[in-house]
Amino acid sequence: MGTLYTQAVRKDEEIYGEAIDNFFEKVLRLAKKHNIKEQDIIEGLKVLELKRKNNLFRNNGDIHDEQMAGMGKEIQSISTALENIAEAINNK
């Protein structure tokens, strides 16, 4: 389950010279390997990034659902405790 309290800070993805060079070298290598245009490789990478983004969105939704379920159980526990206290007071 995802954390509610101590969430680690996420790092931003930094793009710099070497990363850019590596990206375009990879695109050129894949285009040559598959005998297609570089733009087609880039479009394919966009599709893969969308799939990754959808997975992250789904995973985040699952975590949110688990957190809400956990909070619901805690609220139910508090409600039950309050009902028991009220009943004990009324029975005195």
Secondary structure, 3 states (H helix, E strand, C coil): CCCCCCCCCCCCCCCCHHHHHHHHHHHHHHHHHHCCCHHHHHHHHHHHHHHHHHHHHHHHHHHHHHHHHHHHHHHHHHHHHHHHHHHHHHCC
